[in-house]
Amino acid sequence: MPVAWDGAEARIVEGHRSAFLHGAAVGDALAVLTPGWTAGSPAPLVLPAG
């Protein structure tokens, strides 16, 4: 799930859908949302290298 990350919090990028690449392009990171995840629960982030 593409997210905008400010160093303290990550928020899901608006307009995300499967095969919608805009969210991935404008997001700062990807959140790994596992089955059973609920809003407000922690989720691991995948940050770009560099």
N, C-alpha and C positions, 0 to 999 in steps of 0.2 A: 504494500500500500504506500503510495508516495506521500511524504510528509514534508512540511516546512519546519525546520528545526532552528531554534534561536540559541541553542547552547544550554537551555534550562528546560524547555518544553518542546514537544513535537506536536504539531496539529496536522490532521489529515488534509491534504490539498483538495480543494473543491473541484467538482466535475470529474471525479475518477469513475471509470467503468472499465470492464475488461476490454483489452485491446485499445484503450484510449491513452495514447502516448504523451499527450500534453502534460498530464499530471506528473509523469515520470521526468519530463524535460524541465519543468519548473520547480520540482521538489528539491529539497536539500539532501534528503536521505530516503531510504525505504524502511518502513516498519514491517516486521514479521508478525502478522496476526494469526495466531494459532486457533484451531477450532475451540469454541467456548470462550474466546476473548470477549470482554465487555468494555464499553466505553469507560474511560478513566483508569482502566487496568494498565499496568506496565507492559511494554512490549519491546523486544530487542530491536535496535536500529542497525541498519547496514549503511555506513557512511562511505562516501566516495574517497578514494585514495588521493592524497595530494594536499 
